[in-house]
Amino acid sequence: MRTALFATLLALPLFSGCAAVAVGAIGGLVLSKEVSDNNVFETRLNIDVSKVWPMVKKTLSDASLETIEIDENVRSAKAKIDGSTVTVWVEAYDLDKTVMRTRATKYGGTINDPGRATALQERIITRLEASK
């Protein structure tokens, strides 16, 4: 238990500020991950936006008990999941490459919920890999 806590404390600086983490996970689907100052988790994916955007909407819809808010023009979706408000933005940045940004807050947007944001991103990535 103490080892897990110590490892968590050592990894904490990676999840704050502008720490960038390069990832070669999930069969080359994820190119990189980055966390911005305002706790927006950005993941660059090696897959076309036309496949990512529908999967984002489906994953949010499956995770939320309420109707999700979707803006097709800017490809953003917002859902309430277990007391947190999660917003996901998707944009194409190159041919067959996509940027997915996720932010989660709770208590009316006053407190960031990084655990919820990363868990949702991982769920989307796992579903994309399974559908490939």
C-alpha positions in Angstrom: 0.0 0.0 0.0 2.8 2.4 0.9 4.6 1.6 -2.3 1.5 2.4 -4.4 1.0 5.7 -2.6 4.7 6.6 -3.0 4.6 5.8 -6.8 1.4 7.9 -7.1 3.0 10.9 -5.4 6.1 10.6 -7.6 3.9 10.5 -10.7 1.8 13.5 -9.6 4.0 16.2 -11.3 3.3 14.5 -14.6 -0.3 15.3 -14.3 0.1 19.0 -13.6 1.2 21.9 -15.6 2.4 21.4 -19.2 3.9 17.9 -18.7 3.9 16.0 -22.0 4.1 12.3 -22.1 5.0 10.4 -25.3 3.1 7.2 -25.6 3.5 4.2 -27.9 0.6 2.3 -26.6 -2.3 0.4 -28.1 -0.8 -0.7 -31.4 0.4 2.7 -32.5 -3.1 4.3 -32.3 -1.9 6.9 -29.7 0.8 9.2 -30.9 1.2 11.4 -27.8 -0.5 12.6 -24.7 -0.3 16.0 -23.1 -1.9 17.8 -20.1 -2.4 21.6 -20.3 -2.4 24.1 -17.4 -6.2 24.1 -17.2 -6.4 20.2 -17.0 -7.3 19.6 -20.6 -6.0 16.2 -21.5 -4.9 16.2 -25.2 -4.3 13.0 -27.1 -3.1 12.8 -30.6 -4.4 9.7 -32.4 -3.2 8.0 -35.6 -6.8 7.6 -36.9 -9.1 9.6 -39.0 -11.5 12.1 -37.3 -14.5 10.5 -39.1 -13.9 7.4 -37.0 -13.0 9.1 -33.7 -16.0 11.6 -33.5 -18.8 9.0 -33.7 -17.0 6.8 -31.1 -16.7 9.9 -28.8 -20.4 10.5 -29.0 -21.3 6.8 -28.5 -18.9 6.5 -25.5 -20.3 9.6 -23.8 -23.8 8.6 -24.5 -23.2 5.1 -23.0 -21.5 6.6 -19.9 -24.2 9.2 -19.2 -27.7 8.7 -17.8 -28.7 12.1 -19.3 -28.8 13.4 -22.8 -25.4 14.7 -24.0 -25.0 18.1 -25.6 -23.4 17.9 -29.1 -22.1 20.7 -31.3 -21.4 19.1 -34.7 -19.8 22.3 -36.1 -16.9 22.3 -33.7 -17.1 18.6 -32.9 -17.6 19.0 -29.1 -19.7 16.9 -26.8 -20.6 17.4 -23.2 -22.1 14.9 -20.8 -22.8 14.6 -17.1 -21.2 11.4 -15.7 -21.5 10.5 -12.0 -21.6 14.1 -10.8 -18.9 15.4 -13.2 -19.3 17.4 -16.4 -17.1 15.9 -19.1 -16.4 17.8 -22.4 -14.6 16.2 -25.3 -13.4 18.1 -28.4 -12.2 16.4 -31.5 -10.4 17.9 -34.5 -8.5 16.7 -37.5 -4.9 18.0 -37.7 -3.6 16.0 -40.6 -4.7 13.3 -43.0 -5.8 10.3 -40.8 -4.7 12.0 -37.6 -6.9 13.4 -34.9 -6.5 15.5 -31.7 -8.9 14.6 -28.9 -9.1 17.0 -25.9 -11.0 16.0 -22.7 -11.8 18.0 -19.6 -13.8 17.0 -16.6 -15.0 19.2 -13.8 -17.3 18.6 -10.8 -19.2 20.8 -8.3 -20.4 23.2 -10.9 -17.1 23.5 -12.8 -15.2 24.7 -9.7 -13.0 21.6 -9.3 -11.1 19.7 -12.0 -11.7 15.9 -12.2 -8.6 14.6 -14.0 -9.3 11.0 -13.1 -12.7 11.1 -14.9 -11.1 12.8 -17.9 -8.3 10.3 -18.3 -10.6 7.3 -17.7 -13.0 8.5 -20.4 -10.2 9.1 -22.9 -8.8 5.6 -22.2 -12.3 4.1 -22.7 -12.6 5.9 -26.1 -9.1 4.7 -27.2 -9.9 1.1 -26.1 -13.1 1.2 -28.1 -11.4 2.6 -31.2 -8.7 -0.1 -31.0 -11.4 -2.8 -30.7 -13.3 -1.4 -33.7 -10.2 -1.3 -35.9 
